[in-house]
Amino acid sequence: MSNIVILGAQWGDEGKGKLVDLLADHFDYIIRYQGGHNAGHTILIGERKFVLRLVPSGILHPGKTAIIGNGLVVDPLALLEETEQLRAAGVDVDQQLRISNRAQVLLPSHRLVEKISEANPAKVAIGTTLRGIGPCYEDKAGRRGIRMADFLDREYFADTVRGLMADHITKARAFGIEDGIDVEALVARYQEAAEKLRPLVCDTAYVLAGAMRDGKNLLFEGAQGTMLDLDHGTYPFVTSSSACAGGASTGTGVPPTKINAVIGISKAYITRVGGGPFPTEALDARGDLIRNRGREFGSVTGRPRRCGWFDAPLLKYSATLNGFETMVVTKLDVLDELDEIPVCAGYRIDGKTISEMPATVRELAKAEPVWEMLPGWKSSTEGISEWDKLPNAARQYVTFLEEVTGVEAGCISTGPERNQTVRRSGSLFEKITR
């Protein structure tokens, strides 16, 4: 076994949580490397449903160590709530969870700052979750943020957080935004939270270095998809961190030379949340069908997701950026009722057909999909776990996705539970994960 990165190959919500949960038994450490509590991984185990926002999905496997890396922004109160829910479910959080002392601390006043940005008519509204993730990363980049190590220093934290929050509140009030934050009460709540989280905080880069010296296997998971990456996504409609495979190194302290493989996760169609261009969006009854059958509503926010058809140029771009040669295709069963299924094989912009991803959202907004129409299978694939038992048209659809992207579909998900998965024998996916 090796050290593997699991990442979203589209705009997020591809089903990373299920795959991490599926593979976790083969790894010793499961590490989250970017994002905050604005995105959730939904895991179904029998009748139990877990929505994990900060804690890596692998913590649901006894004996596995879950790491919150330095690349995250952490709301301590949200994290405490999540850990208490896990404890109530019988998870040994104290033994299994570790938090980087270099992760950034997210404050309620970061949400005030985000409201300024989203409400300002002079700026492009990104359609964020308003959880303060972006402003917290802004403070990190501006070298005025507070890290978990600072959070545990009672006197330093109290003095520093008062100044930072005063700055946030002053800015918000200038735009007429009031949230009634009681700074002193908040300082006391955060100091109480610090004592509860203190035993879990450490230098996780050293922990992971020691684990690798001992021959342990590491599984890295991101929170968002590649097309929301701050550098390579559909800027400015992106998140504030590195959602690509490179973020696994910067967000954990594990050198890139120690990462052996990357697996991309892609839905059998595509969704996105918030603003930004979406060339293959289905703005008709078929889009509504996908949304309802796929339960395409945010696990944290409840917001309905925009739904559309598989975008091959986007997937090829994602594979190039991240270096993956095998992918997991999720939610194939959502397409079961369709007579035919469009796939975008290329873009046409200003009369010219291209297969690359445009650099600007202005160009992407003009992109007209070059469609290939594939027959539907009109029968249930839900729960099928063997390739040969899928309907012929479903196999043809997956094979076409491989041909048009140049990426192997080594695993197909046909439902939300662990056993509702097709692992293709002899695939690169099988070789990487066995």
C-alpha positions, 0 to 999 in steps of 0.5 A: 500500500502507498500514500494516496490523495483522494480528491474531487475532480469537478466542482465538489460534492463528488462523493469523496467521503464515501470513497475515503470511508470505503478505503480507510480500512487499508490505511493507518492515517486519514488526513484532511488537508484544506478547507473549513466547515463549509463543506460536509462529507456524508457517510451512510453506514446501515441506518446511521448517517454521519455528516463530517465537516472538519473531522476526516471521514476515516475516523469512523473506522476503529483504530484509525488516526484522523488528522486535521492538517495545517491547511484547514481553518478551524472553528473550535466551537463547530469542531467541538460540536462535531467531536461530541456527536462522534463520541455519542456515536461511540467513536474514540475521539481522544485516541483517534483524532489529532489537530495541527497546531498550525491550523488557523482559528476561525472566529464568528467575526470572520462571518461578518467580513464575509457578509461585506464581500457578498453584499457589496454591489461593487464586487462579484458575489461568489455565492459562499456559504457565509461561514467565514472561510474566505476571510479567515484565509485572508487573515492567514495570508495577511499574516494577522491570523491566529493559529491553534498553537496561539489559541492554546496560549490563554493570555496571547490568544485573549489579547490577539483575538480582541484586536482582530475581532475589533478590526472585523467589527469596525469594518462590518459596521462601516457597511451597516452590518451588526451581529451583536457579538459580545467579544468578552463572552466569546473570548471566555467561550473560546478559552473553555473550548481550548481546554477541551481541545488541548489534548488533541492539538500537536505538530501533526507534520512530525506525527505523519513523518514518524508514521511514514518512518514506521511504514504506515499508510496515509490517505489524504482527503480534500474538502472541495473539488479541483474546479474550486481551487484558488489557483486553477479553478474558475476564478474568482468563483472558487474557494480560498485554499488549494483543493488540488493534489498539491494542497495535500503537501502544503496542507499537511507538511508531507513532502510531495515525494512521499505521495505515491498516487492520486485518485480523482472522484467524479459524478456520472454527471456534474453539479456546482454550488454558488455562482460562476459559469456552468456550460453543461447546466441542465435548466429543465425538467431533467436537471430537476430529475437529477437533483431530486434523484441524486438528493443534490442538496448541500449536506451542511447548508441544505442549498439546492445544487445546480445540476448538469451533464458530464463535462469531458474537457473539465475532467481532462483538465482536472486529471492534468492538474492532479496527475490521476489516471484512474477515477471513481464515477459516483451516482451512476444510479441517478441516471437510471430513468433517462432515455438518453444522456448528453455528454459534453465532449468539447467546447465551441467558443466564438465558432471555434471548437476547443477541448481545453479549459478556458482561463477566464470565466468570461470565456467559459460563460460563452462556451457552447457544449459539443454534445455526444448523445448516449442511450440510457438504460432505463433500468435500476443500477442501484446497489449493483456491485459487479461490472458484468451485472450493470446494464449494457448501456450503463457499461457503454456510458462508463466506457465512453467517459473513459474514452472521451477523457483518457482516464480509467473508471476503475470504480463505480458507485451505485448507491451511498453505502459501502457495499454499493460499489463496483470495483473493476478487476485488473484496473489501476484503481484496484492495483493502487488500493489493494 
